[in-house]
């Protein structure tokens, strides 16, 4: 698995983060949460009083934040200008503003370049990596050895995310998720990558999903070695 790249795309609340971390841990791979990078960029813009609804203003500052992602699947981290922001980027204010930041082409170009550098570093170090997001198999690393598109029933997605957020109203969460999906589809994300395996996690436990992906990864490795 030392040179394996697994691209995991899909909708929020579908279980792709937990699945990606579990698969990376099981197979001894690194893990990259690209969504955290967009959140970190959003947090920086808000902290520096940049109007996130002004694409030109965001684009003008996009090269200033220093974003660093830890790739340990058991303890993923994200720092901004040397400061741990793992908790701050999950706040309601970031949730409310990440979409307009993520639609800015300069933001996407900057973070995709950063994501590719993390993948290349893993491969140079002889370690494979699981990368999760919404455009990994389409834009970030189209040549991934295994590409997955993970979804779940909207009600299940909302229930999972509400539970993660400490009992938030599931109906409100569902509306938020559907809004995010529409925005992401408009900006070119949230598309099924060519050659991706579509995995609906609704009827499965997390362990069952991880088992399925590990089996797919093993077959991908066999094909690569053939």
Secondary structure as UniProt FT lines:
FT   TURN            2..3
FT   STRAND          5..10
FT   TURN            12..13
FT   HELIX           16..27
FT   STRAND          30..33
FT   HELIX           34..47
FT   TURN            48..49
FT   TURN            52..53
FT   HELIX           55..61
FT   TURN            62..64
FT   STRAND          67..70
FT   TURN            73..74
FT   STRAND          77..80
FT   TURN            81..82
FT   STRAND          83..84
FT   TURN            86..87
FT   HELIX           88..90
FT   HELIX           92..102
FT   HELIX           105..124
FT   TURN            125..126
FT   STRAND          129..133
FT   HELIX           136..140
FT   TURN            142..143
FT   STRAND          146..151
FT   HELIX           154..164
FT   TURN            165..166
FT   HELIX           170..186
FT   TURN            187..188
FT   TURN            194..195
FT   STRAND          197..200
FT   TURN            202..203
FT   HELIX           206..225
//
